[in-house]
């Protein structure tokens, strides 16, 4: 048997959100596996603890992951320089409107939003 990817949701220690992650082997890209995995992970998180938002951290140049997350209905709530990858931009998506606590925790973790920050319309 071949493992083609992994993913799921977890609650990072001390954070008020579910963190949605997924990785699919490049030779399996474009077959819908990421969408299926991300949707199932999000649904499981909401079933277990629906009061916590589901969050996804992405890098701007990963267009396929952005499309996957956006197809789930998640919205961009934070954008700024990626401290871990020089020259990259980090994007943060949520499955609902963020409350001030969540935004403050994201900014504490990643820094202030970039000057070019865009919020998706409701």
C-alpha positions in Angstrom: 0.0 0.0 0.0 1.2 3.5 -0.9 0.6 6.4 1.4 -0.4 9.3 -0.8 -0.7 12.0 1.9 -1.8 12.9 5.4 -3.7 15.6 7.1 -6.3 16.5 9.7 -7.1 19.1 12.3 -5.5 19.6 15.7 -5.8 22.3 18.4 -2.4 23.8 18.9 -1.4 24.2 22.6 -2.8 27.4 23.9 -4.6 28.5 20.7 -8.3 29.0 20.3 -8.7 27.3 17.0 -8.4 24.1 15.0 -5.3 24.0 12.7 -6.2 22.3 9.4 -3.2 20.7 7.6 -2.7 18.5 4.7 0.0 17.2 2.4 -0.4 15.1 -0.7 2.4 13.4 -2.7 3.1 15.5 -5.8 2.4 12.7 -8.2 -1.1 12.5 -6.8 -1.9 16.2 -7.1 -4.9 17.2 -9.2 -7.1 14.2 -8.3 -9.2 15.8 -5.6 -7.5 14.1 -2.7 -6.6 17.3 -0.9 -10.1 18.6 -1.2 -11.6 15.4 0.1 -9.1 15.2 3.0 -9.5 18.9 4.0 -13.3 18.7 3.9 -13.4 15.6 6.0 -10.9 17.0 8.5 -12.9 20.3 8.8 -16.1 18.4 9.3 -14.6 16.2 12.0 -13.2 19.2 13.9 -16.6 21.0 13.8 -18.3 17.8 15.0 -16.0 17.5 18.0 -15.7 21.2 19.0 -17.9 23.5 16.9 -17.3 26.6 18.9 -13.6 26.7 17.7 -12.9 28.2 14.3 -10.9 26.1 11.8 -7.8 27.9 10.6 -5.4 27.1 7.7 -1.9 28.6 7.4 -0.6 28.8 3.8 2.2 30.3 1.9 1.1 32.6 -0.9 2.9 30.8 -3.7 1.0 27.5 -2.9 -1.9 28.3 -5.3 -3.3 24.8 -5.3 -3.7 24.8 -1.5 -5.2 28.2 -1.6 -7.8 27.0 -4.1 -8.5 23.9 -1.9 -9.1 26.0 1.2 -11.2 28.6 -0.7 -13.4 25.8 -2.1 -14.2 24.9 1.5 -15.6 28.4 2.0 -12.7 29.5 4.2 -11.8 33.2 3.9 -8.5 35.1 4.1 -8.2 37.0 7.4 -4.5 37.7 7.7 -1.6 38.2 5.3 1.9 39.2 6.0 5.6 38.4 5.7 6.5 34.8 6.4 9.1 34.8 9.2 10.1 31.2 8.5 10.7 31.6 4.7 12.5 34.8 3.6 10.7 36.5 0.7 7.5 34.5 1.2 4.1 35.7 2.4 2.0 33.8 4.9 -1.8 33.7 4.5 -4.2 32.7 7.2 -7.7 31.5 6.3 -10.7 30.9 8.7 -14.0 29.1 8.3 -15.9 32.0 9.9 -15.6 35.7 10.8 -12.7 36.0 13.3 -13.3 37.3 16.8 -10.9 39.8 18.3 -9.3 37.1 20.4 -8.4 35.0 17.4 -7.1 37.9 15.4 -4.9 39.0 18.4 -3.6 35.5 18.8 -2.8 35.2 15.1 -0.9 38.6 15.2 0.9 37.6 18.4 2.0 34.4 16.6 2.8 35.9 13.2 3.2 39.6 13.7 1.0 42.5 12.5 -0.9 42.2 9.2 0.9 43.5 6.2 0.0 46.9 4.8 -1.5 45.2 1.8 -3.8 43.1 4.0 -7.1 42.3 2.2 -10.2 40.9 3.9 -12.6 38.8 1.9 -16.1 40.2 1.7 -18.7 38.5 3.9 
